[in-house]
Amino acid sequence: MGGDGEDDRDDGRGVEREYSRQRKASRRRLVGLWIVQGNFVLQMARPDSVPARYRLLAVVLMAMLGVWAILAVRRGRTTVGADGVTTRGAFRVRRWAWHDIYDLRVEANPGQRSADPRSLTYLYDNDGRRARLPYVDDWQLPDLWAEVADLHTANARHRGMTWERRPAVEVRIRERAAQRKARLRAVPGTVIVFFAAFAYLLWEVFTDADPHPFLLLLCVPLTAYALLAAFFHWRSTRAPAHA
């Protein structure tokens, strides 16, 4: 938390705080990252591994990912003040005024591993959309629940209403949650399709066939993802009828 004194004050305008990275990533995560990067460099250094034009594309993509990761760490933060909440990522800045904010909620991290935060904080707007608040989690904050409760209390005056539940918004939140769950369930199948398409592309390259990288590595996985997400969402809407 950006609790350096000047960023944590309540002068009648509400608590103003800035949350940024205070604790570094765990050693296990760093070791895993170095292993992945080392394997990538090793594969790209082999002259017979991948044709030169595809090797260049892979290097460019990896470099772009690295730049994004560095900027996300250096620029990423959440700012809470009298005007509302602001989040900053590698390239994007988002702002919400307090009257547009429905709730701030601590939720379990669905993809949590041993080196990840167990609980994350999300902002919900009045239409039920949610956004994660960077660095407002139990890895950076010793008492996340108390921190979020403090933000609720200190900034309630700026909303012009209490933090009460509204049934219509709760319905939209559940609907969007079902859509997110369907998209998450579609990811493993999409990954399988991607690697299958990649294997087929390599077969085309090594057999001197006419390769179609754009079709195989982009169009086919995206199509598979859309179909799988639609299928899982359809199943989730049908589930209550069989309960």
C-alpha positions as CSV (number, residue, x, y, z in Angstrom):
1,M,0.0,0.0,0.0
2,G,1.2,3.5,-0.7
3,G,0.9,4.3,3.0
4,D,3.9,6.6,3.2
5,G,2.0,9.2,5.2
6,E,1.1,11.8,2.6
7,D,-0.9,9.2,0.7
8,D,-3.0,8.0,3.6
9,R,-5.0,10.9,5.1
10,D,-8.5,11.8,6.0
11,D,-9.0,15.5,6.0
12,G,-12.8,15.5,5.6
13,R,-12.5,14.6,1.9
14,G,-12.2,10.9,2.5
15,V,-9.2,8.6,2.8
16,E,-6.8,9.1,0.0
17,R,-4.5,6.2,-0.7
18,E,-2.3,4.8,-3.4
19,Y,-1.6,1.1,-3.8
20,S,1.4,-0.1,-5.7
21,R,3.9,-3.0,-5.5
22,Q,5.4,-3.2,-2.1
23,R,6.4,-6.9,-2.0
24,K,8.3,-8.5,-4.8
25,A,7.2,-11.7,-6.5
26,S,8.0,-14.9,-4.7
27,R,11.3,-16.7,-5.4
28,R,9.4,-19.7,-6.8
29,R,7.6,-17.5,-9.4
30,L,10.9,-15.8,-10.4
31,V,12.6,-19.2,-10.8
32,G,9.8,-20.5,-12.9
33,L,9.9,-17.4,-15.1
34,W,13.7,-17.7,-15.7
35,I,13.2,-21.4,-16.6
36,V,10.6,-20.5,-19.2
37,Q,12.7,-17.7,-20.6
38,G,15.8,-19.9,-20.6
39,N,14.0,-22.6,-22.5
40,F,12.7,-20.1,-25.0
41,V,16.2,-18.7,-25.7
42,L,17.6,-22.3,-26.0
43,Q,14.9,-23.2,-28.6
44,M,15.4,-20.1,-30.6
45,A,19.2,-20.6,-30.6
46,R,18.9,-24.0,-32.3
47,P,19.4,-23.4,-36.1
48,D,17.2,-26.4,-37.0
49,S,14.3,-25.7,-34.5
50,V,12.1,-23.2,-36.3
51,P,12.4,-21.4,-39.7
52,A,14.0,-18.0,-39.5
53,R,10.9,-16.0,-40.3
54,Y,8.9,-17.7,-37.6
55,R,11.8,-17.5,-35.1
56,L,11.8,-13.7,-35.7
57,L,8.1,-13.5,-35.0
58,A,8.4,-15.5,-31.8
59,V,11.3,-13.2,-30.6
60,V,9.3,-10.1,-31.3
61,L,6.2,-11.4,-29.5
62,M,8.3,-12.4,-26.5
63,A,10.0,-9.0,-26.4
64,M,6.6,-7.3,-26.5
65,L,5.4,-9.5,-23.7
66,G,8.5,-8.5,-21.7
67,V,8.0,-4.8,-22.2
68,W,4.4,-5.1,-21.2
69,A,5.3,-7.0,-18.0
70,I,7.9,-4.4,-17.0
71,L,5.6,-1.5,-17.6
72,A,2.8,-3.2,-15.8
73,V,5.0,-3.6,-12.7
74,R,6.4,0.0,-12.8
75,R,3.2,1.8,-13.7
76,G,0.6,-0.4,-12.2
77,R,-1.2,1.1,-9.2
78,T,-4.6,1.8,-7.7
79,T,-5.5,5.3,-6.4
80,V,-8.4,6.0,-4.1
81,G,-9.5,9.5,-3.3
82,A,-12.4,11.9,-2.9
83,D,-13.0,11.9,-6.7
84,G,-13.2,8.1,-6.9
85,V,-11.0,5.2,-7.9
86,T,-8.3,5.2,-10.6
87,T,-6.4,2.1,-11.9
88,R,-3.3,2.3,-14.0
89,G,-1.9,-0.6,-16.0
90,A,1.0,-0.9,-18.5
91,F,-0.8,1.4,-21.0
92,R,-4.4,1.9,-19.8
93,V,-5.8,4.3,-17.2
94,R,-9.4,3.8,-15.9
95,R,-11.4,6.1,-13.6
96,W,-14.6,5.7,-11.7
97,A,-16.4,8.4,-9.8
98,W,-17.9,7.3,-6.5
99,H,-21.5,7.7,-7.7
100,D,-20.7,5.2,-10.5
101,I,-19.3,2.6,-8.1
102,Y,-21.7,0.0,-6.9
103,D,-19.3,-1.9,-4.5
104,L,-15.8,-2.9,-3.7
105,R,-15.5,-6.6,-3.0
106,V,-12.8,-9.0,-1.8
107,E,-13.0,-12.3,-3.7
108,A,-11.0,-15.5,-3.9
109,N,-8.4,-15.7,-6.7
110,P,-9.8,-18.3,-9.0
111,G,-6.4,-19.1,-10.6
112,Q,-4.5,-19.0,-7.3
113,R,-1.3,-21.0,-7.0
114,S,1.0,-21.2,-4.0
115,A,2.9,-18.1,-5.1
116,D,-0.2,-16.0,-5.9
117,P,-2.5,-13.8,-3.8
118,R,-5.4,-15.8,-2.4
119,S,-7.8,-12.8,-2.3
120,L,-8.2,-10.0,-4.8
121,T,-10.3,-6.8,-4.7
122,Y,-12.7,-5.9,-7.5
123,L,-14.7,-2.8,-8.2
124,Y,-18.2,-3.3,-9.5
125,D,-20.0,-0.5,-11.3
126,N,-23.7,0.2,-11.4
127,D,-24.1,-2.0,-14.5
128,G,-22.6,-5.0,-12.8
129,R,-19.3,-4.8,-14.6
130,R,-16.2,-5.5,-12.6
131,A,-12.6,-4.4,-12.7
132,R,-9.7,-5.7,-10.6
133,L,-7.9,-3.2,-8.5
134,P,-4.2,-3.7,-9.0
135,Y,-2.1,-4.4,-5.8
136,V,-5.2,-4.3,-3.5
137,D,-4.7,-8.0,-2.5
138,D,-3.6,-10.0,0.4
139,W,-0.1,-10.4,-1.0
140,Q,0.5,-6.6,-0.7
141,L,-1.7,-5.8,2.3
142,P,-1.5,-7.5,5.7
143,D,-5.3,-7.2,6.4
144,L,-7.1,-6.8,3.1
145,W,-10.6,-7.2,4.5
146,A,-10.0,-4.4,7.0
147,E,-8.5,-2.2,4.3
148,V,-11.5,-2.5,2.0
149,A,-13.9,-2.0,4.9
150,D,-12.1,1.2,5.8
151,L,-12.4,2.4,2.2
152,H,-16.2,1.7,2.3
153,T,-16.6,3.6,5.5
154,A,-14.3,6.6,4.7
155,N,-15.7,7.2,1.2
156,A,-19.4,6.5,1.7
157,R,-20.1,10.2,1.9
158,H,-18.9,10.8,-1.7
159,R,-21.4,8.3,-3.1
160,G,-24.5,10.1,-2.0
161,M,-26.0,6.7,-0.9
162,T,-25.2,3.8,1.4
163,W,-23.4,0.7,0.3
164,E,-26.7,-1.3,0.1
165,R,-27.4,-4.2,-2.3
166,R,-29.7,-3.6,-5.2
167,P,-31.4,-6.7,-6.7
168,A,-31.2,-5.5,-10.3
169,V,-27.5,-4.9,-10.1
170,E,-26.9,-8.2,-8.3
171,V,-28.7,-10.0,-11.2
172,R,-26.4,-8.4,-13.7
173,I,-23.4,-9.3,-11.6
174,R,-24.4,-12.9,-11.6
175,E,-25.0,-12.9,-15.3
176,R,-21.6,-11.4,-16.0
177,A,-20.0,-13.9,-13.6
178,A,-21.6,-16.8,-15.6
179,Q,-20.2,-15.3,-18.8
180,R,-16.7,-15.0,-17.2
181,K,-16.8,-18.6,-16.0
182,A,-17.8,-19.8,-19.4
183,R,-14.8,-17.9,-20.9
184,L,-12.4,-19.4,-18.4
185,R,-13.7,-22.9,-19.0
186,A,-13.1,-22.4,-22.7
187,V,-9.4,-21.5,-22.3
188,P,-8.0,-25.1,-21.8
189,G,-9.8,-26.3,-24.9
190,T,-8.5,-23.4,-26.8
191,V,-5.0,-24.0,-25.7
192,I,-5.3,-27.6,-26.9
193,V,-6.6,-26.4,-30.3
194,F,-3.7,-23.9,-30.5
195,F,-1.0,-26.5,-30.0
196,A,-2.7,-28.9,-32.3
197,A,-2.8,-26.2,-35.0
198,F,0.9,-25.4,-34.2
199,A,1.9,-29.0,-34.7
200,Y,0.0,-29.1,-38.0
201,L,1.8,-25.9,-39.1
202,L,5.2,-27.5,-38.3
203,W,4.2,-30.5,-40.3
204,E,3.3,-28.2,-43.2
205,V,6.7,-26.4,-42.9
206,F,8.8,-29.5,-42.8
207,T,6.9,-31.2,-45.6
208,D,7.3,-28.2,-47.9
209,A,3.5,-27.8,-48.0
210,D,1.9,-24.3,-48.2
211,P,1.8,-23.1,-44.6
212,H,-1.1,-21.0,-43.3
213,P,0.2,-19.5,-40.0
214,F,-2.4,-16.8,-39.8
215,L,-5.3,-19.2,-40.3
216,L,-3.9,-21.9,-38.0
217,L,-2.4,-19.9,-35.1
218,L,-5.1,-17.1,-35.0
219,C,-8.3,-17.8,-36.8
220,V,-8.7,-21.5,-35.7
221,P,-8.0,-20.9,-32.0
222,L,-10.2,-17.8,-31.8
223,T,-13.0,-19.7,-33.5
224,A,-12.6,-22.6,-31.1
225,Y,-12.6,-20.2,-28.1
226,A,-15.8,-18.4,-29.3
227,L,-17.6,-21.8,-29.8
228,L,-16.5,-23.3,-26.5
229,A,-17.4,-20.1,-24.5
230,A,-20.8,-20.1,-26.1
231,F,-21.3,-23.8,-25.3
232,F,-20.3,-23.5,-21.7
233,H,-22.5,-20.4,-21.2
234,W,-25.4,-22.2,-22.8
235,R,-24.8,-25.1,-20.4
236,S,-24.7,-22.8,-17.4
237,T,-28.1,-21.3,-18.3
238,R,-29.6,-24.7,-18.7
239,A,-28.2,-26.0,-15.4
240,P,-31.0,-24.5,-13.1
241,A,-33.7,-26.3,-15.2
242,H,-32.2,-29.7,-14.3
243,A,-31.6,-28.8,-10.6
